[in-house]
Amino acid sequence: MQTIKEKMIPAFRDANGGLFQAVEKADVGSAYQDLEKQGVALMGWADPFMPDRSLPEPVAAAWLDAVRAESAPHYTAPIGDPALKAALAKKLKQQNGLTVDPERNILITPGSDSGLYFAILPFVGQGDEVLIPSPSYPNNFLDVKIMGGVPVAVELDAADGYQLSRAQLEAKYTARTRMVLLTHPNNPTTTIYNRASLQALADFVQEHDLILVVDQAFEDYTFGAECLTPAALPGMFERTVTVFSFSKGMGLSGMRVGYIVCSDQIMDSMYANAVGVIGATSTSGQKAALAALEHPEFMQEFARAYEVRRRKAYEILNCVPGVHMALPESGFLGWIDVSELGNSTEIAQYLVTHARVSLNDGVNYGPGGAGHLRIVLGVYKDDQKVIDALERIRDALLAYPRK
């Protein structure tokens, strides 16, 4: 007789847990909190300034007003608060070059992870192949597998700055290919795909009549390079579903608010299925998100902190012979090449003990990830705490037994 777990579909049952691969039971939260109690700096969780208070006052005030309102315990429309969608339409035009109808092209979701799942869901069935430029966000691979699809990694080259070429995509294309799934800017590498890469992608998608899903959770902080929105390229809006987040850019991770943007034809079916699949997003969370859009001044301080930290990380970690980290191009992450030192899984475990810092093992980010570590530089409000942790990592790696 089968065990209950054996009754699960294999893709769900056999999922390795993504970022928590080593955790064998459902104790991820307590295990992580235990590390914090032991004085370990948690630099593997991409939550801005965690665990410190970072909610801007205008946003906090709007959220508290919403909590006190008579409507607080009730649903909003499954497709989202009209006022928030109207504000997002303005943001999309100014920042992303997209002209959209807020009532026809925007769907508010309970965070961008559920939005990402919902964006992929209509197009991927059993055996369908999805091309994923890699290294990439672990959920990209996991979501496709759960739907019965086949994630096909398009491994990118660090020597090329992890940029994407038409030839790389064509080499992985088959008659079963249905979609390209892109995280832009990239998580974990921080790469901002340049115009040539994105145009090559657009040409490939259109020529093969594919769907493009783009996760732009890390779009809000870029350092010099132009960050284009693929859906804004000629001919791409009709076949692109773009997922956005309030978590990374505005630090509203606990509010669980994201949004999907796509064409009328795709959104028609998304609206029809939203209530049954993703439900309604938090009423008070949407009010907080609207306040963040109306009072974005706090993002200047976020940008200042990330600029300081990316340069410090580059300066400190590259002092270690055999360790290489490119200057991060976006967001608040760093992608550290430790392959010359040894096994990245072993090094990540070593750093917990010898540096009191928890980082992400690169193997969780798909082909091209092994031999790397992902570090979240956006933790803590105090820059010095981050710098101290970087120095502990440096000192521990200098003492690491070479392979």
N, C-alpha and C positions, 0 to 999 in steps of 0.2 A: 504494500500500500504506500502511496506517495505521502510524504510529509506535506504539511500546509505550504511550506516555502516552495516545495517542488511543483506545486500547482501553479505557481506564478509563471508568466511568460519569461523565457530565458533572458531576454534583454534587460528586463527589470530586476529579476532575481540576481543576475550575475554582475550587475553594475558594481564597479569597484569603489564607489563612494567619492569619485572625483578628487577634490582637494583633501579628503579625509580617508585616503585609501588604507591607511594602517589601522583605522578604527574598525573593529569587527562587530561591535554592538552599537545600538542606538544611543550612544553616550557622548556624541560629538560635543555637545554644549558643555557638559560637566568636565570632560577631559580638557577642553580648551581653557575653561575657567580655572581648573586646577593648576595649569601651567602659569597662569597669571598670578595666582596666589603664591606660587613658588618664586616669584620675582622674574619670570621670563617675559621679555618684551615680545608681544604678539604682533609680528610684522609680516603676517601671511594672510590677514583678513582685510579685504579692500573696503574699509568703512572709514570715511574721512574723520580723522582726529579721534578715533576710538582709543580709549574709553572716555575721553574728556567731553565736557559740554561744548558744543559748537553751534547750537541752533541760534541764528540771528534773532534779535529781539522782535523785529516786525513779524517774522515768521512765527515765532513762539506766541506772540500776541494773537495773531490770526488763528492759530491752531487752538489756543485756549478759548477764544470766542466761539469757535465752531463746536468745541466740546460742550460748552455751556448752552448752546442753542437748542431749541426744541427739536430740531431736525437731527441732532447729533446721533441718536441711536438708530437712525433709519437709513435705508438704502438711498443712494443716488441712482440715476438711470444707469443701466449696465454699460452704456456707451460713454458715460462720463459727464461731469459737470459742464454745462454749456459755457459758463464764464471762463473756466480753465481752458476749455478748447478754443475759445475765441482768443485768449491771450497767447496760446501756443501757436495759433495761425500767424500771429504777428512775429513771434520768435522765429518760426520756420522760414518766413520770408526774409527777415533780416540776417539770420545766422546761416541758414542752409540753402538759400536761393530757391525755395519751394513756395509756389503760390497755391494754397489749398483752401477748400471750403471746410470750415471747422465742423460743420454738421454732416459732412459727407466723406471726409478723408482722415479723420482723427478718431482713434479709439483709446480711451484711458484704461490702463491695466493695473492690476495689483502688483506693482513692481515690474521691472523689465525682464526678469527671468520668466515669469508667466507669460509676458508679452512675446518673448522669444519663442517659447514653446508653441504658443497660439499662432505665431507667424509661420512656423514651419509646418504645422499640423495639416493645413488644407492640401498640401502639395506632395506629401511624402507617404507612400504606402509600402507594402511588403516588397522588399527587394530593390526599391528605388535607390539610386546612388546620389549622394550629395557631396560635392567637392568642397573641401574645407582647407583653405590656406593655413599651414601649420608651421610653428607652434600656434595654438589657439586656445580659446576659453574652453575648459573641459565640458561644460554643458552643451556645447555645439555637437560634440561627438555623442554624448549621452542621450540627448533629445532625439537625435536621428535614430539611434539604436532602439530606443523604447517604442518608436513608431513603426518598427520593422524595417526601417531603411538601412542603408549601408553607408557609413561615413567613409569617404575616400580622402585621405590626407594629401594635399599638394604641398610637399615639404619645401619651404623657402630657405634661402641661403643667407647666413649671417654676413658673408663676404659681400653680398649685394645689398646690405642693409635691410634684408627681409622684404625687399620689393617683389612685386608679382609680375610675371611675364605671360604673354599669350602662349608661348611654347610650353610652359609648365602646366597650364590648364589643358591644352590640347593633349598632352601626354597622358593625362588621366581620364580623358573623356571616353565614354562608351555609349552604346545605344540605350543603356539604363540610366544615364545621367539625367536628373530632373532639376537640379538646383545647385547654385553656389551659395555658400554660407560664409559670410565675411564679418569679422570683428574689426571695426575701423573707427578710431585708432586701435591698433592691435593690443590685446591683452593675451599674453604677458610681455611681448617684446617692446611695447610702446610705439611701434612703427606707425607713422602716418603715411599711408599709401599715396604716392605722388600722382600727378595728373597722368603721366604716361602709363603707370600701372593700372589706374582706374579706367582709363580709356581702353586699354587692352582687355580688361575685364568686361567692360560694356560691349565691346565689339564681339567678344567670345559669346557672351550671354545672348545677345540678339541674333547672331548668326546661327546658333544652335537652338534657338527658341526656348530658353531656359528661364527659370525664376531666380531672382537674386534676393536673398534676405541679408540685411546689414544690421548689425548691432553697433550703435554709436554711443554706448554708455559713457565712453571716455572722451567725448568730443570737446568738452568745455575748456580744457586747459592744454594748449599747444604752445610750443616754444620755437617760434620762428617760421616753421613750415606751414604752407597752405593746407588746410584740411577741407577737402571737397566732399560734398555729399553725393554719393553715386547716383541717387535717384534724380538729381538735378541735371545729369548729363543727358544730351539729346536721345530720345527714344527709350529712356530707362524708367521713367515714373510709372508707366503702365505695367511694368513687369518686376517692380521692386517693392518689397515690404521692408520698411525701416523701423527699427525698434530704438526707442530713446529711454533715458532714465533720469530721475531726479536724485538718485542716490549718490552717484559719483561726483557730479558737477556741483550740486547744491547741498550735499551732505544730509539729505533727507532719507537715509536708508531705512530707518525705523518706521517711516510713514508709509512705505510700500506704494509708491506711485511711479508708474512708467506710462509710455504711450506708443502706439503704433500709428504709422502714417503710410497710406497706400492709395491706390486709385479707386475710383467709384466702383468699378467692376469687382475688384477684390473685396473692398470694404462692405459691399452689399451683403455678401455671405458671412463676413466676419461679424457684422452687426447682428445678423440672424442667429448666429451661434454663440454670441458672447455671453448671454445670460446663463446658458446651459453649461458652458465650459469654464469660463473664468469668473463669472459672477460680477458683482459691483465692487469697485475700488472704494477704500475707506473714505467716508464723507469728510471727516476732519482732515485727513491726509491731503485730500484734493484742495481744501481751503489753504492749507500750509503751502502747497505747491504753487498756488496762484499768488500768494503773498511773496514767495521767493522770486517769481517772475517779475512782480511789480517793484521789488526792492532788491535788485541784484548787486548792490554796492558791496556786500560782504564777500563776493567772489574775488574782489581785488586782493583781500587779505589771504584768501585761500591760494591764489596764484603766487603771491609773494612767498608764502611758506614753501610751496612746491618748487619754486625756482631755487631758493636757498638749498633745499634738501637734495635736489637732483645734482646740483654742482658739488655739494659736499660728498655725496655718495660716490660720484665719479672720481673725485680727488682722493678720497680715503681708500676705497676698495681697489683701485688700480695700483696702489702702492704694493700690493701683494704679488710677488712673482708667480706667474701662472694663472692669475685671475684677471679676467677682462670684462669690463662693463662699458658699453657705449653710453654716451650721454643721453638720458631719456628724452624722447621727442614729445611726449604727451603725458597727461595725467599725473599720477603720483606713485608709479611703479618703477622698479628697476629690474633688469634682466642680466643676471650675473653668470658668466661662463666660468665654470670651475673644472672643466673637463681635463685640464692638464694636471690638476691636483689628484683627481680620483673620481669615485662614484658619487653622483650628486645625492642619492638617497642616504648614503652613509655620512656625507658631509652635512646634510641638513640635520640629521640626528646628532652628530658631533657638536654642531653649533648650539643646540638646545642645552647640552651639558656644559660646554666649555665657554660659550659666549652669553648664555642665558637669553638667547634670541631664537624665536621660531619663525622659519621662512618656509616657502612652498618649494617642494621638490619639482624640478622641471619635467620629470617623466609624466606628470599628470596632464601636461599640455599638448600631448600628441607627439608624432614624429618630429624630431628636431629639438625636443625639449630635454631629453636626457643629457646630463652633464651641465645643467644649468640650475639656478635657483631664482625664484621670483621673490623680490622684497617689496613690501608696501612701505613707501616713504611717507605716506600721508597719515600715519598714526600720531597720536598725542598733539596737543596744542603747543607744547613747548618744543621749539626747534632743538634745544640742547639735549633733550631726552633722546631724540632721534640720532643726533650726532654721537652721543655717548654709546648708543647701541651699535652704530656703524664702526666706531673705534674698537668695541669689543669683538665684533666680527673680524675686523682686520687683524687684531692681535691673535685671535684663535686660529685664523687661517695661516698666519705666519708660522704658527707652531704645529700645523697639521702634518702628520706623517705622510710624506710624499709616496705616491704609488711606485 
